[in-house]
Amino acid sequence: MPSKNMGRIKAIIVKEFFHIMRDPRSLTMVFFIPLVMIFILGYSVSYDLNRIDAAVIDLSQSRLSKQLVQAFAANRIFVIRTRGNNGHGTLSLAAAEKMLRQQKIKEIIVIPADLSRCLAEKRQCSIGLIIDGSDVNIANLVYQYDERIILEFIAAMKGVGQLLKINTKIFFNPEARSQFFFIPGLVAVILLMISAMLTSLSVAKERETGSIALLFISPLKSREIIIGKTIPYIIVSLLDGVVILLFARFWFGIPLRGSLAVLLVFALLYIVSGLALGILISASAPTQRTAMLATLLITMLPSFLLSGFIFPLDSLSPVLRAISYVIPATYFLRIIRGVILKGAELRHFLFDGGMLIALSMVLLAAATRKFNRQRKAAQ
């Protein structure tokens, strides 16, 4: 970008920082409201379960083990995977654990190699269950469904009731704390709301005070104004996100098993998408009150209900699932939960990061176009 344009953008950045510092009460609320929300909502939300994606490691490959696999597959809630990613070959335990870490499945069912022989010789053997415990409610429901199916399978076979046992391991959240799943999701929702709120009031406020006319007649290009208005709030929102994460870490004891640098990189992309959404709302809303209400409606409800925060995406109708693809929280929820709870790496979220970049570019382009049309209409 030419030095002349950089100088113009720098002037807008300085102006916006002065604007932020002249309103300390609003700045205080930006940091205070998320802490209050995360404190209150952190104790109050539970979940339902509509689908269980499970990988089966059948080491026995006997008639008996195949009957057990069929018992799980016959249940309408279970979606069973027994093959590798290419659809060929038996699924290995390492590959299944990788799928569990990437949130593609909720559990792994391991059938021992000596299942038939142990039962024939009246020796005890165990069915292994490895369950994603990052969401305690879902983990408990998964275990209950597993136990019911296995007990029904045992009941259909005479003389093995005391021989077949269930050996369960809980991954990612062995303490069984529901906050470990809920709080990271709440951080994502609050961060989007605050980011959009910051910029949604920017243009609307200048429109109400009349100072937007000075921007309209300035030599600045519309995209320079939009970029200049966005950058200061990126810094404020990122600091806000750090404060929220620190509060969640030290108050609720939320772990950080992955890289903080990876989380911050994706948080930056997520914040930009939220700020771009706020700019678009601000350019369209006639007043600050309208902008604030629109921001709450557009960010809070979809992020809570259609991003996977409360309801699994697989349980949504096709129409609602299609809407979820244009909600930034849908992608950042997978990222923050994967990094914090499962230690997932950057390579696991390339698609989600790419979608956040694409959404940010589309929203910024739409905001710039809207602002430019208003500017031409005012001249």
DOGUTI-837361 format. One record per residue (C-alpha): x, y, z; residue number from 1. Coordinates in Angstrom, 1 decimal. Example, Ala and Ser with C-alpha at 12.3 -4.5 7.8 and 13.67 -1.06 7.14 Angstrom:
BEGIN
R       u       v       w  num
R    12.3    -4.5     7.8    1
R    13.7    -1.1     7.1    2
***
This chain:
BEGIN
R       u       v       w  num
R     0.0     0.0     0.0    1
R     1.4     3.5    -0.9    2
R     2.9     5.6     1.9    3
R     0.3     8.3     1.3    4
R    -2.5     5.8     1.9    5
R    -0.7     4.4     5.0    6
R    -0.5     8.0     6.4    7
R    -4.3     8.4     5.9    8
R    -5.0     5.1     7.6    9
R    -2.7     6.0    10.5   10
R    -4.6     9.3    11.0   11
R    -7.9     7.4    11.3   12
R    -6.3     4.9    13.7   13
R    -5.0     7.7    16.0   14
R    -8.5     9.4    15.8   15
R   -10.2     6.2    16.8   16
R    -7.8     5.5    19.7   17
R    -8.5     9.1    21.0   18
R   -12.2     8.4    20.6   19
R   -11.9     5.2    22.7   20
R    -9.9     6.9    25.5   21
R   -12.4     9.8    25.7   22
R   -15.1     7.3    26.7   23
R   -13.7     5.4    29.7   24
R   -17.1     4.2    30.9   25
R   -17.9     2.4    27.7   26
R   -14.4     0.9    27.7   27
R   -14.9    -0.3    31.3   28
R   -18.2    -1.9    30.3   29
R   -16.5    -3.7    27.4   30
R   -14.3    -5.6    29.9   31
R   -16.8    -5.8    32.7   32
R   -19.8    -7.2    30.8   33
R   -18.1   -10.3    29.5   34
R   -16.8   -11.2    33.0   35
R   -20.4   -10.9    34.4   36
R   -21.9   -13.0    31.6   37
R   -19.3   -15.7    31.8   38
R   -19.7   -15.8    35.6   39
R   -23.5   -16.1    35.5   40
R   -24.0   -18.2    32.4   41
R   -21.1   -20.5    33.3   42
R   -23.2   -22.3    35.9   43
R   -26.6   -22.4    34.1   44
R   -26.6   -24.2    30.7   45
R   -27.0   -27.9    30.0   46
R   -27.2   -29.9    26.8   47
R   -29.2   -32.6    25.0   48
R   -28.0   -35.5    22.8   49
R   -29.4   -36.5    19.4   50
R   -26.6   -38.4    17.7   51
R   -23.6   -40.4    18.7   52
R   -20.7   -40.8    16.2   53
R   -18.7   -43.8    17.3   54
R   -15.7   -45.7    15.9   55
R   -15.5   -49.4    16.5   56
R   -12.2   -51.3    16.8   57
R   -13.2   -54.9    16.3   58
R   -10.1   -56.8    17.2   59
R   -12.0   -60.1    17.4   60
R   -13.6   -60.1    13.9   61
R   -15.7   -63.1    15.1   62
R   -19.4   -63.8    14.6   63
R   -20.1   -62.7    18.1   64
R   -18.2   -59.4    17.8   65
R   -20.0   -58.6    14.5   66
R   -23.4   -59.2    16.3   67
R   -22.3   -56.7    18.9   68
R   -21.3   -54.1    16.3   69
R   -24.7   -54.7    14.5   70
R   -26.5   -54.1    17.8   71
R   -24.9   -50.6    18.0   72
R   -25.5   -49.9    14.3   73
R   -29.2   -50.8    14.6   74
R   -29.8   -48.1    17.2   75
R   -31.0   -45.0    15.4   76
R   -28.8   -42.6    17.4   77
R   -25.5   -44.3    16.7   78
R   -23.5   -43.6    13.5   79
R   -20.8   -46.3    13.4   80
R   -17.4   -46.2    11.7   81
R   -15.3   -49.3    11.3   82
R   -13.2   -48.3     8.4   83
R   -10.2   -45.9     7.9   84
R   -10.5   -42.5     6.2   85
R   -10.2   -44.0     2.8   86
R   -13.0   -46.4     3.4   87
R   -10.7   -49.4     3.2   88
R    -9.1   -51.5     5.9   89
R    -9.9   -51.9     9.6   90
R    -9.8   -48.7    11.6   91
R    -6.8   -48.6    13.9   92
R    -6.9   -47.4    17.5   93
R    -4.4   -44.6    16.7   94
R    -6.6   -43.4    13.8   95
R    -9.7   -43.5    16.0   96
R    -8.0   -41.5    18.8   97
R    -7.0   -38.9    16.2   98
R   -10.7   -38.7    15.1   99
R   -11.7   -38.3    18.7  100
R    -9.2   -35.4    19.1  101
R   -10.5   -33.7    16.0  102
R   -14.1   -34.0    17.3  103
R   -15.2   -36.2    14.4  104
R   -16.5   -38.9    16.8  105
R   -17.7   -39.0    20.4  106
R   -16.4   -42.4    21.5  107
R   -14.4   -45.4    20.6  108
R   -15.7   -48.9    21.2  109
R   -12.9   -51.5    21.5  110
R   -13.9   -55.2    21.2  111
R   -11.1   -57.5    22.5  112
R    -9.5   -60.0    20.2  113
R   -10.2   -62.9    22.6  114
R   -13.9   -62.1    23.0  115
R   -15.3   -65.4    21.7  116
R   -12.6   -67.6    23.3  117
R   -13.0   -66.0    26.7  118
R   -16.8   -66.5    26.7  119
R   -16.4   -70.0    25.5  120
R   -14.0   -70.8    28.3  121
R   -16.1   -69.0    30.8  122
R   -13.4   -66.4    31.5  123
R   -14.1   -62.7    32.1  124
R   -13.4   -60.1    29.3  125
R   -14.0   -56.4    28.9  126
R   -15.6   -54.2    26.2  127
R   -13.5   -51.0    26.1  128
R   -15.2   -47.6    25.9  129
R   -13.1   -44.5    25.2  130
R   -15.5   -41.5    25.5  131
R   -14.9   -37.8    24.8  132
R   -15.4   -36.3    28.2  133
R   -15.1   -32.7    27.2  134
R   -18.8   -32.3    27.5  135
R   -19.8   -34.2    30.7  136
R   -23.5   -34.3    29.9  137
R   -23.0   -35.8    26.5  138
R   -20.4   -38.2    27.9  139
R   -22.8   -39.5    30.5  140
R   -25.5   -40.0    27.9  141
R   -23.1   -41.8    25.6  142
R   -22.2   -44.2    28.4  143
R   -25.8   -44.8    29.3  144
R   -26.7   -45.7    25.7  145
R   -23.6   -47.9    25.5  146
R   -24.5   -49.7    28.7  147
R   -28.1   -50.3    27.7  148
R   -27.0   -51.8    24.3  149
R   -24.3   -54.0    25.9  150
R   -26.7   -55.2    28.7  151
R   -29.4   -56.1    26.1  152
R   -26.7   -57.9    24.1  153
R   -25.7   -59.8    27.2  154
R   -29.3   -60.6    28.2  155
R   -29.8   -62.3    24.8  156
R   -26.9   -64.6    25.5  157
R   -27.3   -67.1    28.3  158
R   -24.6   -67.7    30.9  159
R   -22.3   -64.7    30.1  160
R   -23.9   -62.1    32.3  161
R   -21.1   -62.1    34.8  162
R   -18.3   -62.6    32.2  163
R   -18.7   -59.6    29.9  164
R   -17.7   -56.3    31.6  165
R   -17.5   -52.6    30.5  166
R   -14.2   -50.9    30.9  167
R   -14.6   -47.1    30.4  168
R   -11.9   -44.4    30.0  169
R   -12.8   -40.7    29.8  170
R   -10.5   -38.6    27.6  171
R    -9.9   -34.8    27.8  172
R   -11.9   -34.2    31.0  173
R   -11.3   -37.1    33.4  174
R   -12.5   -34.8    36.3  175
R   -16.0   -34.7    34.6  176
R   -16.4   -31.0    35.0  177
R   -19.1   -29.5    32.7  178
R   -17.5   -26.1    32.7  179
R   -14.6   -27.5    30.7  180
R   -16.9   -27.7    27.7  181
R   -19.2   -24.9    28.3  182
R   -16.8   -22.1    29.3  183
R   -14.7   -22.2    26.1  184
R   -17.9   -22.0    24.0  185
R   -19.2   -19.1    26.1  186
R   -15.9   -17.3    25.6  187
R   -16.3   -17.6    21.8  188
R   -19.9   -16.3    21.9  189
R   -19.1   -13.3    24.1  190
R   -16.0   -12.4    22.1  191
R   -18.0   -12.2    18.9  192
R   -20.7   -10.2    20.5  193
R   -18.3    -7.7    22.1  194
R   -16.2    -7.4    18.8  195
R   -19.3    -6.6    16.8  196
R   -20.7    -4.3    19.4  197
R   -17.5    -2.2    19.4  198
R   -17.6    -1.3    15.8  199
R   -21.4    -1.4    15.3  200
R   -21.7     1.8    17.4  201
R   -18.8     3.6    15.5  202
R   -20.4     4.8    12.3  203
R   -23.9     5.1    13.8  204
R   -22.5     7.4    16.5  205
R   -20.8     9.6    14.0  206
R   -24.0     9.7    12.0  207
R   -26.0    10.8    15.0  208
R   -23.5    13.5    16.0  209
R   -23.1    14.7    12.4  210
R   -19.3    14.2    12.3  211
R   -19.7    11.5     9.6  212
R   -20.1    14.4     7.1  213
R   -16.5    15.2     7.7  214
R   -15.5    11.7     6.7  215
R   -17.7    11.9     3.6  216
R   -16.0    15.0     2.3  217
R   -12.5    13.9     3.3  218
R   -10.0    12.7     0.6  219
R    -9.9     9.3     2.4  220
R   -11.2     6.4     0.4  221
R   -14.0     4.3     1.9  222
R   -11.9     1.3     2.4  223
R    -9.3     3.4     4.2  224
R   -11.9     4.6     6.6  225
R   -13.2     1.1     7.2  226
R    -9.7    -0.3     7.8  227
R    -8.8     2.7    10.0  228
R   -11.9     2.2    12.1  229
R   -11.3    -1.5    12.5  230
R    -7.7    -1.7    13.5  231
R    -8.0     0.0    17.0  232
R   -10.8    -2.3    17.9  233
R    -8.8    -5.3    16.9  234
R    -6.4    -4.4    19.7  235
R    -9.1    -3.7    22.2  236
R   -11.0    -6.9    21.3  237
R    -7.9    -9.1    21.5  238
R    -7.0    -7.7    24.9  239
R   -10.6    -8.3    25.9  240
R   -10.3   -11.9    24.7  241
R    -7.1   -12.4    26.7  242
R    -8.8   -11.0    29.9  243
R   -11.8   -13.4    29.3  244
R    -9.5   -16.4    28.8  245
R    -7.4   -15.5    31.9  246
R   -10.6   -15.2    34.0  247
R   -11.8   -18.6    32.7  248
R    -8.4   -20.2    33.3  249
R    -7.9   -19.0    36.9  250
R   -11.5   -18.7    38.2  251
R   -13.0   -21.9    36.6  252
R    -9.7   -23.8    36.3  253
R   -10.2   -24.3    32.5  254
R    -7.1   -26.1    31.2  255
R    -5.0   -25.0    28.2  256
R    -3.7   -28.2    26.7  257
R    -2.8   -26.7    23.3  258
R    -0.7   -23.8    22.1  259
R    -1.7   -20.4    23.2  260
R     0.0   -18.9    20.1  261
R    -2.3   -21.0    17.9  262
R    -5.3   -20.0    19.8  263
R    -4.4   -16.3    19.6  264
R    -3.9   -16.5    15.8  265
R    -7.3   -17.9    15.3  266
R    -8.8   -15.6    17.8  267
R    -7.4   -12.7    15.8  268
R    -9.1   -14.0    12.6  269
R   -12.3   -14.5    14.6  270
R   -12.2   -11.0    16.1  271
R   -11.7    -9.5    12.6  272
R   -14.8   -11.3    11.4  273
R   -16.8    -9.9    14.4  274
R   -15.5    -6.4    13.8  275
R   -16.4    -6.6    10.1  276
R   -19.9    -7.7    11.0  277
R   -20.2    -4.7    13.4  278
R   -19.0    -2.3    10.7  279
R   -21.6    -3.6     8.3  280
R   -24.4    -3.3    10.9  281
R   -23.2     0.2    11.8  282
R   -23.2     1.3     8.2  283
R   -26.8     0.1     7.9  284
R   -28.3     1.2    11.2  285
R   -29.6     4.8    11.5  286
R   -29.0     5.1    15.3  287
R   -26.8     3.7    18.0  288
R   -29.8     2.0    19.7  289
R   -30.8     0.3    16.5  290
R   -27.2    -0.8    15.9  291
R   -26.9    -2.2    19.4  292
R   -30.2    -4.2    19.2  293
R   -29.2    -5.5    15.7  294
R   -25.8    -6.6    17.0  295
R   -27.3    -8.5    19.9  296
R   -29.9   -10.2    17.7  297
R   -27.4   -11.1    14.9  298
R   -24.6   -12.3    17.2  299
R   -26.2   -13.7    20.3  300
R   -29.1   -15.9    19.1  301
R   -27.3   -17.5    16.1  302
R   -24.1   -18.1    18.1  303
R   -26.0   -19.7    21.0  304
R   -28.4   -21.8    19.0  305
R   -26.9   -22.5    15.5  306
R   -23.2   -22.7    16.0  307
R   -22.9   -26.0    18.0  308
R   -22.7   -24.1    21.3  309
R   -25.9   -25.7    22.7  310
R   -27.2   -28.1    20.0  311
R   -24.9   -30.4    18.0  312
R   -24.9   -29.3    14.4  313
R   -25.8   -32.8    13.2  314
R   -29.1   -32.5    15.1  315
R   -30.1   -29.3    13.2  316
R   -32.4   -29.4    10.2  317
R   -30.7   -28.9     6.8  318
R   -31.9   -25.3     6.5  319
R   -30.6   -24.4    10.0  320
R   -27.3   -26.3     9.3  321
R   -26.8   -24.3     6.1  322
R   -27.3   -21.0     8.1  323
R   -24.7   -22.2    10.6  324
R   -22.0   -22.2     7.9  325
R   -22.1   -18.4     7.7  326
R   -21.8   -17.9    11.5  327
R   -18.2   -17.2    12.6  328
R   -18.8   -18.8    16.0  329
R   -19.4   -22.2    14.3  330
R   -15.7   -22.3    13.3  331
R   -14.1   -20.7    16.3  332
R   -16.1   -23.0    18.7  333
R   -14.3   -26.0    17.2  334
R   -11.0   -24.2    17.4  335
R   -11.2   -23.0    21.0  336
R   -12.5   -26.3    22.3  337
R   -10.0   -28.3    20.3  338
R    -7.0   -26.3    21.4  339
R    -8.0   -25.8    25.1  340
R    -9.4   -29.3    25.8  341
R    -7.7   -31.6    23.4  342
R    -4.4   -29.9    22.6  343
R    -5.2   -29.9    18.8  344
R    -2.7   -28.2    16.5  345
R    -2.9   -25.5    13.9  346
R    -3.1   -28.1    11.0  347
R    -6.3   -29.5    12.4  348
R    -8.1   -26.2    11.9  349
R    -7.0   -25.0     8.4  350
R   -10.5   -25.2     7.0  351
R   -12.0   -23.3    10.0  352
R    -9.3   -20.6     9.7  353
R    -9.9   -20.3     6.0  354
R   -13.6   -19.9     6.5  355
R   -13.0   -17.2     9.1  356
R   -10.8   -15.3     6.6  357
R   -13.4   -15.7     3.9  358
R   -16.2   -14.5     6.1  359
R   -14.1   -11.5     7.2  360
R   -13.3   -10.5     3.6  361
R   -16.9   -10.8     2.5  362
R   -18.2    -8.7     5.5  363
R   -15.5    -6.0     5.0  364
R   -16.2    -5.8     1.3  365
R   -20.0    -5.5     2.0  366
R   -19.4    -2.8     4.7  367
R   -17.1    -0.9     2.4  368
R   -19.7    -1.0    -0.4  369
R   -22.5     0.1     1.9  370
R   -20.4     3.0     3.3  371
R   -19.4     4.0    -0.2  372
R   -23.0     4.1    -1.4  373
R   -24.0     6.3     1.6  374
R   -21.1     8.5     0.9  375
R   -22.1     9.1    -2.7  376
R   -25.7     9.7    -1.7  377
R   -24.6    12.4     0.7  378
R   -22.6    14.3    -1.8  379
***
